Amino acid sequence: MALDRRDLIKGMTAVTSACVLPTAGWANAAADAYFRGYQTDNGFQYRRTNFTRIDPVWRRQMVKYFSSEPPGTVVVDTTNHFLYWIWENNTALRYGVGVGREGFKWYGRARIDRKALWPRWVPPPEMLQRQPDLPRKVEGGAANNPLGPRALYLYRNGADLGYRLHGTLEPWSIGHDVSSGCIRMFPEDVIDLYQRCPKGTGVLVLEHLGANAG
């Protein structure tokens, strides 16, 4: 392939910020290598990730984890681009994620108070001001819906923070600072996490976990 991962990310910066796939022929050809067929889910289809093209560090895996957070808590390490679902006996299920780019990072506690299968995407007013050409609404299951097959909505004290844990149309973006503050995951991973996290699940977003995680 003529373009490596760095070239692809660099060439798609504007598109990534808009959360939609590019239309340029060269970009589509490079992106296609990151997919392998389709998977049907609840009446819709998503493109399966070609994990042979993904660095193993970003693949879902069990790791050692030492934390005072209770099992079932979600912890996000934004510096190292990992999301941890705390398990028992000092272990956690670790997922690679994409996080907010410079100027869109946020930290603190939240709670998953809403979950959606094949969610509809409505860009917030702030995003529309920056990118007025964005669609005002994309229905769930649409090929260009940037949330993918699942979304978990983050709240604090009953108020929607505007941030979500969701899928992505851009598997090459996992492991990078790319979003407008949301935490993006491989479609297969957000489906897996969705099943593990009931409403009320605690979420802790940290700048860096240091040596506590494997």
N, C-alpha and C positions, 0 to 999 in steps of 0.2 A: 504494500500500500504506500502511495507516495507521501501521504501526510501522517506524521506521528501524532500522538495524543496532544502534545503541547501545541503543535500547529493547528490542530482542530479546534482546541479551546480558544486560541488566540483569534482565529478567523471567525469565530462565532460569538464573540463577546456581546455584541449588540443583540443577537438573537437570544442568547442565554438569559439576559436580563429581562426579556419579554416572556420567557417561559414557553416559547413555541419553537417547533423545528424549523430549520432553514428551508428555503426553496431553491437555492442555488444548486445546480447540478453537481458541482464538485463536492459541496458540503454534504449533500444527500448520499453520494457514493461513499464518502468516508464514514458517515454515520451508520450506514447500513451494516458495516462490519461489526457493529456493537449489538446487533440483534440476530435472533435465530428463531424464525417462525413466529406463530401467534398462539396465544392461550385464551380459551373462552372462559369467562368468569361472570356468573350472574347475568347472562344474556348479552354481554359485551365482550369485545376482544381487546387484548393489549399485546404489544410486541414483546416477546420473551427476550430477556437479556442473554447475550452471548458471553457467558462468564469466562470463556477461554481468553477473551480479550480484556478481562478485568484483572488488575493486580490482585493477587490473593489476599493482600492485607485488607481490602475493602469487602471481602466476602463475609457473609454471616458465619460466626464461629463462637464457640464457648472459650472463655478466657478466665484467668484468675482475676479476682476483683475483691478489694478490701475497702469496705465502706460502712458507715453507720446507717445508711439509708435502708429501709426495710425491703425485703423481697417484693418484686412486682413494681418497684419504682423505676421510672425511666430517667436516666441521667445522660445528658449530652455534653460531650467534650468538644467545644467548637474549635479549639486550636488544632487538635489532632484529627478532627472530622470523624468522630466515632459517637454512636449512640449505644448506650448500655441498658439492657433490661436486666435488672438485678435478680439473680437466681439465689440459691441457697449455698451454704458451705463455702463462702468466699469465692463465688464464681459469678459470671454474668454472661449473657448472650450479647455479643457485640456485632453491631451493624456499621458498615461504612455509610457516611452521609455527606451531603453537600449542605453548607451553612451560608449565613448571610455574608455578603461581600462588605467591604469597608464602608462604613456609614450606615449599615443596616443590621449590625450585630446587636444582640441583646442578651442579658443574663438574668437569672433569677428563678424563682419558683412559679409553677403554674399547675393546672390540673386539666385533665382531659374530661371535659363536660359534654362533649358532643362527638359523635362518630358518624361517618357517612360512607355508604357503598356508592361507588361511582359518583362522586360529588360534582355538582355544578360549580363552575369557576366564575366568580365575579370580581374583576380587578378592583382594588380599593381606589378611592378618589385620588390619593397621592400618587399612585402608579399611573393613573390616567393623565394626570397633569404632566408627568415626566414623559409619557409615551401616549399621546392622544390618539394614535392610530390603532391602539389595541381594541379588540372587540369588547363590547360592554358586557357580554355574557357568553359563556361557552357551556353547553349542556353536558351533563355527565355522560361518559362513554364516547364522546366525540373524539376523533383522532387527534385533534389539536388541543385537547384539554390538558393543561400542564399538571393537574393534580393527580392524574392517573386513576387507578382503581379504588383507592381508599384515601380518606383524610381523617385525621384526628385533630380536633379543634382545641386550642389551648385557652383556658380561662383563668382569671385570678379574681377572687372575691365576687364571683358571679358575673364578671364582665369579660366579654370576648376580647382577647389581646390582639386579635387580628393575625396571629401566627398559627401555622398548622404543621403537623407531621404528615407528609404526603408523598405520593409517588413522583416519578419524573419521566419525561420523554427523552431525556438526555443522559444515558447511563455513564457517558464519559465525564460528566460533571461531578460525580461522586468523588469526594476527597478534595473538593475545592471550595473556595469562598465565591459563591455564584448567585445566591438568591437575594430576595428583598427582605430577608429575616426568617423565612420559613425553613424548616428542616426537610430536605428532600431525600428520598430513599429509592433504591431499586424497586420496581413494581412488586416483584416477588417478596421483597423484604417488608414493604409496608403492609402487604396482605398478611404476612406472618405476624407482624407486630400488632395489627388490628385485632387478631384473634386472641392475643395474649393480654390486651389492655382493656378492662371494662371501664365504663364511665366512672369517674372519680379517681382514676389512676394519677398519682403524683408525678410531676415532671420537674426536674432540676436541670437548668441550663447553666453550665459553668464555662468560664473562659478556658480553663486548663485543669485537668485532673492530676497532673504531676505524676508521681510514681505509684499512685494507688491502683492503677488499672494496668492490665496486661496487654 
